[in-house]
Amino acid sequence: MDLAQLLQRIVNMVLRRLLRIGVNKGMEGLARGGSGGAQKGNTLTPAERQAAARARQAVKRARQAAQITRRMR
């Protein structure tokens, strides 16, 4: 293996990890409604709390599915 191939493998590994982090952060942001959750001074209604909890559960399941898919490759 020459130096170019070794560098390409390292770059690919780093990019894969960065992409995974970015996807996870984006999914978390969507689960919070994109606004960072409850804003200062505003409290969530019970219905909004339940919706946020369901969104967090959906994100958790999506993350688990992505992890299983990566393991299968």
HURA-V94347 format. One record per pair of residues at least 12 apart in sequence whose ideal C-beta (glycine too) atoms are under 8 Angstrom apart, sorted by the first residue. I is the first residue (numbers start at 1). J is the second residue. D is the distance in Angstrom with one decimal. If there is no record, write none. Layout:
i=I j=J d=D
i=I j=J d=D
This chain:
i=23 j=66 d=7.6
i=24 j=63 d=6.6
i=27 j=59 d=4.8
i=27 j=62 d=6.2
i=27 j=63 d=6.8
i=28 j=59 d=6.4
i=30 j=55 d=7.4
i=30 j=59 d=7.4
i=31 j=52 d=7.3
i=31 j=55 d=4.1
i=31 j=56 d=5.2
i=31 j=58 d=7.1
i=31 j=59 d=4.4
i=32 j=52 d=7.1
i=32 j=55 d=7.6
i=33 j=52 d=7.3
i=33 j=55 d=7.6
i=37 j=52 d=7.4
